[in-house]
């Protein structure tokens, strides 16, 4: 009887192990919301007393907000932690840590459900808001694009007539929010009527992108270390913050030229053997997938390999979306490794097949059961002249492929990771 009871207890604990594992990974998330009732009033009071004369720059959007916040912080001479949490009591802690009469405070505000942004807006009371995009992220919780836009707009509504709004001028929903803003609005993007227009975003792989901005104060050229058109817009959004708040153009350009690529956001990495890796494993929403494949496809003269995972937050037919995924991948890469389900692989493979033309060779597509098998499949692709794109959803953590290819060790065996917002390099489970 004692042995039977022990066996039963052992099986019960084994069944609960995945739950404990998820709770361990999510402890930062849970702690944030437990502390929110205490941290909020203290930070609210701190903002309205000691920090009342401090310029607070709040950055939000469905994607690109971390990069835009890093660019804005560099442009105004502030500090910013790209790995910092962007929700709940972490926002309150950022206010409480800041001291008066110092540099401006740049904060990234992220939401995942209805009503969150109202509290964040009242807490931060921003002087400047940067709106990067309105997309489908968190669609399941927020409902539709109109609801997502309404949530993002709540931060803008906290701006008074003296406030400043910097918006993505290439996004119609961002422009619509800007049209209703009470304060000054600056539109930034590739569209012809933007206040700061990106006249040129010339790729200089793997060194970065050369930008030329045209605006009311003339032209500004930036030799950015970031890769691609989407990050060029984030750079321009940050530059607009600096220019609109009185920083000299030559200072803005020099500061932005020194900003390193954000980890796992189209981050170029030189691999042993001479190949280059373009690591974009942070998230995999449809706009970021299209942008990453566009950048890979632009590398003329290189052998191009794409390691692709699942797509997040897809709208409409999954079958049609994955076929389009395969078509774009076939146009961008000479070889495709897919890390995902058999069903997703068949759909993507069908898209690749449909993209073929009679005179072109077929693009090989291979299914890898996990990230470790993908890393092994790439061992023969590390010669100079090869560019490898890593693109997958955050829970797949395809960044582990980059760690292995660069000679690091990975002890974690999780195929799907519950830790959102955490890079593997910062995770104690890595080793």
C-alpha positions as CSV (number, residue, x, y, z in Angstrom):
1,X,0.0,0.0,0.0
2,X,2.7,2.6,0.8
3,X,4.4,1.7,-2.5
4,X,1.2,2.1,-4.4
5,X,0.7,5.5,-2.7
6,X,4.2,6.5,-3.6
7,X,3.7,5.5,-7.3
8,X,0.4,7.5,-7.4
9,X,2.1,10.6,-5.9
10,X,5.0,10.2,-8.3
11,X,2.6,10.1,-11.3
12,X,0.7,13.1,-10.0
13,X,3.8,15.2,-9.6
14,X,5.0,14.1,-13.1
15,X,1.6,15.2,-14.5
16,X,2.0,18.6,-12.8
17,X,5.5,19.1,-13.9
18,X,4.6,21.0,-17.1
19,X,2.4,23.3,-15.0
20,X,5.2,24.1,-12.6
21,X,7.5,24.7,-15.5
22,X,5.1,27.2,-17.1
23,X,4.6,29.0,-13.8
24,X,8.4,29.2,-13.3
25,X,8.8,30.8,-16.7
26,X,5.8,33.1,-16.2
27,X,6.8,34.2,-12.7
28,X,7.9,37.7,-14.0
29,X,4.5,38.1,-15.6
30,X,2.6,37.0,-12.5
31,X,4.7,39.1,-10.1
32,X,4.1,42.2,-12.3
33,X,0.3,42.0,-11.9
34,X,0.5,41.1,-8.2
35,X,2.6,44.2,-7.5
36,X,0.6,46.5,-9.9
37,X,-1.9,47.7,-7.2
38,X,1.0,48.9,-5.0
39,X,3.3,50.2,-7.7
40,X,0.7,52.1,-9.7
41,X,-0.2,54.7,-7.0
42,X,3.4,55.3,-6.0
43,X,4.6,55.8,-9.6
44,X,1.5,57.9,-10.4
45,X,2.4,60.3,-7.6
46,X,6.1,60.3,-8.5
47,X,5.3,61.3,-12.1
48,X,3.1,64.2,-11.0
49,X,5.5,65.5,-8.4
50,X,9.2,65.0,-8.8
51,X,9.0,63.9,-12.4
52,X,6.5,66.6,-13.5
53,X,9.1,68.5,-15.5
54,X,10.7,65.3,-17.0
55,X,9.9,64.6,-20.6
56,X,8.4,61.2,-20.9
57,X,8.5,59.6,-24.4
58,X,6.2,56.6,-24.7
59,X,6.4,54.2,-27.6
60,X,3.7,51.8,-28.6
61,X,2.5,49.8,-31.6
62,X,1.8,46.2,-32.8
63,X,5.4,45.7,-34.0
64,X,8.6,47.7,-34.3
65,X,8.1,49.4,-30.9
66,X,11.3,48.1,-29.3
67,X,13.5,49.2,-32.2
68,X,11.7,52.6,-32.4
69,X,12.1,53.1,-28.7
70,X,15.8,52.3,-28.9
71,X,16.2,54.7,-31.7
72,X,14.3,57.4,-29.9
73,X,16.4,57.0,-26.8
74,X,19.6,57.2,-28.7
75,X,18.4,60.3,-30.6
76,X,17.6,62.2,-27.3
77,X,20.6,60.9,-25.4
78,X,18.6,58.7,-23.0
79,X,19.1,55.1,-22.0
80,X,16.9,52.2,-23.0
81,X,17.0,48.4,-22.2
82,X,15.8,46.4,-25.2
83,X,15.3,43.4,-23.0
84,X,13.2,45.2,-20.4
85,X,9.6,44.2,-19.8
86,X,7.0,46.6,-21.2
87,X,3.9,46.0,-19.2
88,X,2.3,46.2,-15.7
89,X,4.4,47.2,-12.7
90,X,7.6,47.2,-14.9
91,X,6.3,50.5,-16.3
92,X,5.7,51.8,-12.8
93,X,9.2,50.7,-11.8
94,X,10.7,52.5,-14.7
95,X,9.1,55.8,-13.5
96,X,10.2,55.2,-9.9
97,X,13.8,54.5,-10.9
98,X,14.1,57.7,-12.9
99,X,15.4,60.8,-11.2
100,X,14.3,64.4,-11.8
101,X,16.4,66.9,-13.9
102,X,18.0,64.0,-15.8
103,X,17.7,62.9,-19.4
104,X,14.3,62.2,-20.9
105,X,12.7,58.9,-20.0
106,X,11.9,56.6,-23.0
107,X,9.3,53.9,-22.2
108,X,7.9,51.1,-24.4
109,X,4.3,50.3,-23.6
110,X,2.9,46.9,-24.7
111,X,-0.6,45.6,-24.2
112,X,-2.3,42.2,-24.6
113,X,-5.9,42.8,-23.6
114,X,-8.6,45.5,-23.6
115,X,-8.4,48.3,-21.0
116,X,-4.7,48.0,-20.3
117,X,-3.6,51.1,-22.2
118,X,-6.0,53.3,-20.3
119,X,-4.2,52.7,-17.0
120,X,-0.8,52.9,-18.7
121,X,-1.7,56.3,-20.3
122,X,-2.8,57.8,-17.0
123,X,0.3,56.5,-15.3
124,X,2.8,57.7,-17.8
125,X,1.1,61.0,-18.8
126,X,3.5,61.2,-21.8
127,X,4.8,64.4,-23.4
128,X,5.7,62.5,-26.6
129,X,4.0,59.4,-28.1
130,X,5.5,57.3,-30.9
131,X,3.0,55.1,-32.7
132,X,4.8,52.5,-34.9
133,X,2.0,50.4,-36.4
134,X,-1.5,48.9,-35.9
135,X,-1.4,45.2,-36.7
136,X,-2.9,41.9,-35.8
137,X,-0.9,41.0,-32.7
138,X,-3.1,39.9,-29.8
139,X,-6.1,39.8,-32.2
140,X,-7.6,36.9,-30.3
141,X,-7.9,38.9,-27.1
142,X,-8.6,42.3,-28.5
143,X,-11.1,41.2,-31.2
144,X,-10.4,43.1,-34.4
145,X,-8.1,45.7,-35.9
146,X,-10.5,48.5,-34.9
147,X,-10.3,47.5,-31.3
148,X,-6.5,47.3,-31.5
149,X,-6.4,50.8,-33.0
150,X,-8.7,52.1,-30.3
151,X,-6.5,50.6,-27.5
152,X,-3.3,52.2,-29.1
153,X,-5.2,55.5,-29.4
154,X,-5.8,55.7,-25.6
155,X,-2.1,56.5,-25.1
156,X,-2.4,59.3,-27.7
157,X,-5.5,60.7,-26.0
158,X,-3.5,61.4,-22.9
159,X,-1.5,64.0,-24.9
160,X,-2.6,67.6,-24.4
161,X,-2.4,70.5,-26.9
162,X,1.3,70.8,-26.1
163,X,2.0,67.2,-26.7
164,X,3.8,65.6,-29.7
165,X,2.7,62.6,-31.6
166,X,5.2,60.8,-34.0
167,X,3.3,58.3,-36.2
168,X,4.1,55.8,-38.9
169,X,2.9,57.7,-42.0
170,X,2.8,54.5,-44.1
171,X,0.1,53.0,-41.8
172,X,-3.4,54.2,-42.5
173,X,-4.7,53.4,-39.0
174,X,-1.8,55.3,-37.5
175,X,-2.6,58.3,-39.7
176,X,-6.2,58.2,-38.7
177,X,-5.3,58.2,-35.0
178,X,-3.0,61.2,-35.7
179,X,-5.8,63.1,-37.4
180,X,-7.7,63.0,-34.1
181,X,-4.8,64.0,-31.9
182,X,-5.0,67.3,-29.9
183,X,-1.3,68.2,-30.2
184,X,1.3,68.4,-32.9
185,X,1.6,65.4,-35.2
186,X,4.7,64.4,-37.2
187,X,4.3,61.7,-39.9
188,X,7.3,59.6,-40.7
189,X,7.7,57.1,-43.5
190,X,8.1,56.4,-47.2
191,X,4.8,58.0,-48.3
192,X,5.2,61.2,-50.3
193,X,3.3,63.4,-47.9
194,X,5.1,62.5,-44.7
195,X,6.6,65.3,-42.7
196,X,9.9,63.4,-42.6
197,X,10.0,61.3,-45.7
198,X,12.5,58.4,-46.2
199,X,13.9,59.3,-49.6
200,X,16.4,56.5,-49.6
201,X,16.9,53.3,-47.6
202,X,19.8,51.6,-49.5
203,X,20.9,48.2,-48.1
204,X,24.6,47.8,-47.3
205,X,24.6,44.1,-46.3
206,X,25.8,43.1,-43.8
207,X,26.9,46.5,-42.4
208,X,23.4,48.0,-42.3
209,X,21.3,50.5,-44.2
210,X,22.1,54.0,-45.5
211,X,19.1,56.4,-45.0
212,X,18.3,59.8,-46.3
213,X,15.5,61.7,-44.7
214,X,13.8,64.8,-46.1
215,X,11.8,67.1,-43.9
216,X,10.9,70.6,-43.0
217,X,14.5,71.3,-41.7
218,X,16.3,69.9,-44.7
219,X,17.8,66.5,-45.2
220,X,19.5,64.1,-42.8
221,X,21.7,61.2,-43.7
222,X,22.2,58.3,-41.4
223,X,24.5,55.3,-41.8
224,X,22.4,52.9,-39.7
225,X,23.7,49.5,-38.5
226,X,20.2,48.1,-38.8
227,X,19.0,45.9,-41.7
228,X,16.1,46.5,-43.9
229,X,13.2,48.8,-44.8
230,X,11.1,48.2,-41.7
231,X,13.9,49.0,-39.3
232,X,14.8,52.0,-41.5
233,X,11.3,53.3,-40.6
234,X,12.0,52.7,-36.9
235,X,15.3,54.6,-37.2
236,X,13.5,57.5,-38.9
237,X,10.8,57.5,-36.1
238,X,13.6,57.8,-33.5
239,X,15.3,60.5,-35.5
240,X,12.1,62.5,-35.7
241,X,11.7,62.4,-31.9
242,X,15.2,63.9,-31.5
243,X,14.7,66.5,-34.2
244,X,11.3,67.5,-32.9
245,X,12.6,67.9,-29.4
246,X,15.5,70.2,-30.3
247,X,18.5,67.9,-30.8
248,X,20.8,69.1,-33.6
249,X,20.6,67.0,-36.8
250,X,24.3,66.2,-36.9
251,X,24.0,64.9,-33.3
252,X,21.0,62.8,-34.1
253,X,22.7,61.3,-37.1
254,X,25.9,60.4,-35.2
255,X,24.0,58.9,-32.3
256,X,21.8,56.7,-34.5
257,X,24.8,55.5,-36.5
258,X,26.2,54.0,-33.2
259,X,23.1,52.0,-32.2
260,X,23.7,48.3,-32.5
261,X,21.0,46.0,-34.0
262,X,18.4,44.9,-31.4
263,X,18.9,41.2,-30.5
264,X,16.9,38.8,-32.6
265,X,15.4,41.6,-34.7
266,X,17.0,41.2,-38.1
267,X,20.3,41.0,-36.3
268,X,23.2,40.1,-38.6
269,X,25.7,37.6,-37.2
270,X,29.0,36.3,-38.7
271,X,29.2,32.6,-38.3
272,X,32.3,30.4,-38.1
273,X,33.2,29.5,-41.7
274,X,32.3,32.9,-43.1
275,X,28.5,32.7,-43.6
276,X,26.2,35.4,-42.3
277,X,23.1,34.8,-40.3
278,X,20.1,37.2,-40.2
279,X,18.5,36.3,-36.9
280,X,14.8,37.5,-36.8
281,X,13.5,35.0,-34.3
282,X,11.8,37.4,-31.9
283,X,8.3,37.1,-33.3
284,X,6.6,35.9,-36.5
285,X,3.6,38.0,-37.3
286,X,2.6,38.2,-41.0
287,X,4.0,41.8,-41.6
288,X,7.4,40.9,-40.1
289,X,7.5,37.6,-42.0
290,X,7.0,39.4,-45.3
291,X,9.6,42.0,-44.3
292,X,12.2,39.4,-43.4
293,X,11.8,37.4,-46.6
294,X,12.0,40.7,-48.6
295,X,15.3,41.5,-47.0
296,X,16.7,38.0,-47.7
297,X,15.5,38.1,-51.3
298,X,17.3,41.4,-51.8
299,X,20.7,39.8,-51.3
300,X,21.6,39.4,-54.9
301,X,24.7,37.3,-55.5
302,X,24.4,35.4,-52.2
303,X,23.3,31.8,-51.6
304,X,20.2,32.4,-49.6
305,X,18.8,29.9,-47.0
306,X,15.6,30.4,-45.0
307,X,14.9,28.6,-41.7
308,X,11.2,29.3,-41.1
309,X,8.8,28.5,-38.3
310,X,5.1,29.0,-37.8
311,X,3.4,32.3,-38.4
312,X,1.5,34.0,-35.6
313,X,-1.8,35.8,-35.5
314,X,-2.9,34.9,-39.0
315,X,-6.2,36.3,-40.3
316,X,-8.5,34.3,-42.6
317,X,-7.7,31.0,-44.2
318,X,-4.7,29.2,-42.8
319,X,-4.3,27.2,-45.9
320,X,-4.2,30.3,-48.2
321,X,-1.8,32.1,-45.8
322,X,0.7,29.2,-45.7
323,X,0.6,28.9,-49.4
324,X,1.4,32.5,-49.8
325,X,4.1,32.0,-47.1
326,X,5.6,29.3,-49.4
327,X,5.4,31.5,-52.5
328,X,7.3,34.3,-50.8
329,X,9.9,31.9,-49.4
330,X,10.5,30.4,-52.8
331,X,11.0,33.8,-54.3
332,X,13.5,34.7,-51.5
333,X,15.6,31.6,-50.9
334,X,17.5,28.9,-52.7
335,X,16.8,26.4,-49.9
336,X,14.0,26.3,-47.2
337,X,14.0,24.5,-43.9
338,X,10.7,24.5,-42.1
339,X,10.4,23.9,-38.4
340,X,6.8,23.1,-37.5
341,X,4.0,20.7,-38.0
342,X,3.5,18.3,-40.8
343,X,0.3,20.1,-41.8
344,X,2.0,23.5,-41.9
345,X,4.9,21.9,-44.0
346,X,2.5,20.5,-46.6
347,X,0.7,23.8,-47.0
348,X,4.0,25.8,-47.3
349,X,5.3,23.1,-49.7
350,X,2.2,23.6,-51.9
351,X,2.9,27.3,-52.0
352,X,6.5,26.7,-53.1
353,X,5.3,24.2,-55.7
354,X,2.8,26.8,-57.1
355,X,5.5,29.5,-57.2
356,X,7.7,27.4,-59.6
357,X,7.9,28.4,-63.2
358,X,8.9,26.1,-66.0
359,X,12.4,27.6,-66.6
360,X,13.4,27.8,-62.9
361,X,14.8,25.0,-60.8
362,X,12.6,23.8,-57.9
363,X,13.4,25.3,-54.4
364,X,14.1,22.4,-52.1
365,X,11.9,22.4,-48.9
366,X,12.7,20.2,-45.9
367,X,10.8,19.5,-42.7
368,X,12.8,19.7,-39.5
369,X,11.2,18.2,-36.4
370,X,12.8,20.8,-34.1
371,X,15.4,23.6,-33.9
372,X,18.3,21.2,-33.2
373,X,17.7,19.3,-36.4
374,X,17.5,22.6,-38.3
375,X,20.9,23.5,-36.9
376,X,22.4,20.2,-38.0
377,X,21.0,20.6,-41.5
378,X,22.8,24.0,-41.7
379,X,26.3,22.6,-41.0
380,X,27.1,22.4,-44.6
381,X,25.9,25.9,-45.4
382,X,28.5,27.9,-43.4
383,X,30.8,28.9,-46.3
384,X,31.4,32.6,-47.3
385,X,28.8,34.0,-49.6
386,X,25.9,32.3,-47.8
387,X,23.1,34.3,-46.0
388,X,20.8,32.4,-43.6
389,X,17.5,33.8,-42.3
390,X,16.1,32.6,-39.0
391,X,12.4,33.5,-38.7
392,X,9.9,31.8,-36.3
393,X,7.4,32.5,-33.7
394,X,8.6,33.5,-30.3
395,X,7.6,30.3,-28.5
396,X,9.7,28.2,-31.0
397,X,12.9,30.1,-29.9
398,X,14.7,29.5,-33.2
399,X,17.4,31.8,-31.8
400,X,18.8,28.6,-30.3
401,X,19.9,27.7,-33.8
402,X,22.1,30.8,-33.9
403,X,23.6,29.9,-30.5
404,X,24.6,26.4,-31.8
405,X,25.9,27.6,-35.1
406,X,28.1,30.1,-33.3
407,X,29.7,27.4,-31.2
408,X,27.6,27.8,-28.1
409,X,25.9,25.1,-26.0
410,X,22.2,24.6,-25.5
411,X,21.0,22.4,-22.7
412,X,17.3,23.2,-23.1
413,X,15.3,20.6,-24.9
414,X,11.9,22.4,-25.0
415,X,10.3,22.3,-28.5
416,X,7.8,25.0,-27.5
417,X,8.8,27.5,-24.8
418,X,6.2,29.2,-22.6
419,X,8.6,32.1,-21.8
420,X,7.3,35.1,-23.7
421,X,9.6,38.1,-23.9
422,X,12.7,36.2,-22.9
423,X,15.7,35.6,-25.2
424,X,17.5,32.3,-24.7
425,X,20.8,34.0,-23.9
426,X,19.1,35.4,-20.8
427,X,17.4,32.2,-19.7
428,X,19.0,30.1,-16.9
429,X,17.8,27.0,-18.6
430,X,20.0,27.5,-21.6
431,X,22.9,25.6,-20.1
